[in-house]
Amino acid sequence: MRRTWLDLRSHKFLNLITVVTVALSMLIVSAFLLFAANTGELLDSWRRGVRMMVYLQDGLGDARRHDLQQALSKLPDISEVRYISKKAALRQLRRALPGQASIFATLRENPLPDAFELRVAVAAASRRGLHKIAGTIRSMAGVSDVEYGQQWLVRFADVTRLLRMIGYTMGALFLAAGIFIVANTVRLLLYSRRDEIEIMRLVGATDRFIHMPFYLQGVFQGALGGAVGVTALYLAYLYVAGGFQHTGLAGAFTPRFLSPTEIGVLLMGSTLAGWLGCFLSLKQFSRLQETA
Amino acid sequence: MADDPIIRLFHVHKHYGSKTALADIRLDIARGEFVFVTGPSGAGKSTLLKLLYLGTPASAGQILVDGMNLTRIARKRIPRLRRRFGIIFQDYKLIASRSVFYNVALVLEAAGERPAMIGKKVRHMLRSVGLEKKADALPPSLSGGEQQKVAVARAMVGGPKIILADEPTGSLDADSAGIIIGLLEDFHTRGGTVIVATHDRELVRRGRRRVVALRDGRLADGTVSP
């Protein structure tokens, strides 16, 4: 520990640069993780509200409508079936458009069809799931059309998935960058101290004795870089979450910060990156010394 | 077993590329012996010492040090071999950026000595070479003689069995050289084995010890054939 502290003190600038760079890498990795966690929860909250409208053919009759309702209720991915008559639909429309009374006054007959409003189970609220359910219902007798207004949700889910993939890729790249940066710092330290290391070997120091301060340094740089990165992300989160309160989404969704487990995984990851960077450099250095 | 030589070389050769540094060296050095290895520059004195602590491997032949066969030694046992030696290098090999205390303490730290004992032993050692007041100084701020004393203190502090000294008085004035040789004599008196490589004929003459002379990489005299 004493030798590690001496090393850290005598190469302050190099160590500071390394910690800052690792912190930036970890900030980006953890930002993508936070984005993925929040968009996932946002999508789930929206999926819980996915509804599907099943429009019925004109003059279907009560008996056939009843049979259709039974059939819809038995579908595995439908959690609720509610009948909306054409009269009720028109009333709802009038209430929704109070400033358009003149339009409704000119109507000679109700143009709206009878319909069922279905609530779709969360598990089935994917592009493929919704498409499959709609196809099944369209093939049922008495159904004129099926609409689910959440196509945008499906597209959003696709975009989110793409962004998440990009995020994971970027995360992996930045993690690799962190390993590379620590490895480079340790390599610089090793080369600047190669005479000292040679002397240590000559007086009987073991590889473990020589390598230990470098490992401690790498682990310290990784852990501190990770902690600084996550702290910076938390400050950014507080700022963004404060602004989120004033948006239309505030009631429906509250963005969350990383869980203690996720923070723990990130810190362990950055510490491991520090260790790995050190390991790679020491391995290369030892190989060069043996061949020298 | 106590009569077995502590160092034994059987037909040892050392080549650097096409150049022969040592050829067919056969040599025994007894426990507690004080030996001068002499010869002109380039005779192979430093190479001979390097072979003993595996600073470089032999090209052929066998070397035994305190029961360890250096031709077969595992890499992880080399530090243990080197801790049997206290080595005084011709160019001192002190860590310039670290204090005198740190340089001497390094040997004990590497051997896993307890911190409390390290402080005690290093201070005692620095006192015995007259450098107790220079403990915090950096080596470049010391004179050549003082740096050599630090090197001697470092070589002795770990309680080695053998001291290898490569031109220990080469760049010193007569007084400093006398002090260094006195320290080596003390170590020898306490039962330690000392091997001094030197081309200083006066030092050898005054020492009245066994002389192993090298010329062009070959033993000239003083050889004990195994």
Chai-1 contact restraints between the chains, C-beta under 6 A:
chainA,res_idxA,chainB,res_idxB,connection_type,confidence,min_distance_angstrom,max_distance_angstrom,comment,restraint_id
A,E196,B,I95,contact,1.0,0.0,6.0,A-B,restraint_1
A,I199,B,K93,contact,1.0,0.0,6.0,A-B,restraint_2
A,I199,B,I95,contact,1.0,0.0,6.0,A-B,restraint_3
A,V203,B,L106,contact,1.0,0.0,6.0,A-B,restraint_4
A,V203,B,V107,contact,1.0,0.0,6.0,A-B,restraint_5
A,V203,B,A110,contact,1.0,0.0,6.0,A-B,restraint_6
A,G204,B,P79,contact,1.0,0.0,6.0,A-B,restraint_7
A,G204,B,R82,contact,1.0,0.0,6.0,A-B,restraint_8
A,G204,B,R83,contact,1.0,0.0,6.0,A-B,restraint_9
A,G204,B,A110,contact,1.0,0.0,6.0,A-B,restraint_10
A,A205,B,A110,contact,1.0,0.0,6.0,A-B,restraint_11
A,T206,B,P79,contact,1.0,0.0,6.0,A-B,restraint_12
A,F209,B,A110,contact,1.0,0.0,6.0,A-B,restraint_13
